[in-house]
Amino acid sequence: MSQQPVPAPEPSTGKATIVLVHGLWMTPHSWQPWIDRFTAEGHTVFAPAWPGVSQLHEPLDHDRAPARLGVTEIADHYEAFIRTLHEPPVVIGHSVGGLVTQILLDRGLGGAGVALHPGQPRGVLRLPLSTLRSAFPVLGNPANLNRTVPLNERQFHYAFANTVSADQSAAERARYAIPGPGRPLFQAGLANVTPKSKAATRVNFRNATRAPLLLVAGGADHVVPPSVVKENFTRYGASGAVTEYKEYPGRDHGTAFHEGWEQVADESLRWALEHRVKAAG
């Protein structure tokens, strides 16, 4: 698949309210190119920060990060925000934000959702070595459950920027990265040995009434390799709700800001707008 930019979504699909959900070690500032692009197309775009993280209208504080913040608190935060909107939004989330997108749709929120390189819900069993290596800065110390943990330059390069040079990776880390709360990774890593009723990462894979969902993988992603996203997709097989899978060869976990991000943004939004319209009709 080409990674050259493609035309923006067709006007006939209409304008939408869009909510962007960032992931671990990131802030809403990492969405700025997408915000500018979607806003220029006439859409209304929101990118709320996780609780305790710098908001878009604030200078990015690279040391400001919330400890003890878990998946449920993040999902509840976005649910409260979405319920203030005048229409069900298109929800686009990355990494842990992609997991949160699935949780929000399962709760009956959103008109359509796109989960980019999503953290896996409970029930997805695949755990590649590259995923473990990416998560080791957090999971390697049980005390990190209640701490925030930064990624050093080497760790960031492996996890977010393995398709670009070390110099470019270091510049991106300096621009975008903050320490991340350890709790979401522990919740995801231990989900399949946690009772279902207590697992923060659970979704109802059989929910036939949720909004359409597109799961997007990157062929070079170390954090959430395609095999994990494919299994996530197959778990929805028993649901009557629209669920689709798309893979971009050669894209790493920093897909939202690396070269070719325009194609991912445009095609993700086009899919969401088309399926939102069909679901509403």
Protein Blocks (a to p, Z undefined) as FASTA:
>chain_A
ZZbdcddddfklopadddddddehiafklmmmmmmmmmmnopacdddddehiacfkbccd
fkbccehiafklmmmmmmmmmmmpmbdcddddehjlmmmmmmmmmnopajbdcdehiacd
ehiabdcfklmmmmmmmmmpmklmmcccdddfklmmmmmmmmbcfklmmmmmmmmpccdd
fklmmmmmmmmmgcfklmmkbccfklmkbccddddddfklmklgfklmmmmmmmmmmpcb
dcdddddehiafklmmgghklmmmmmmmmmmmmmmmmmmZZ
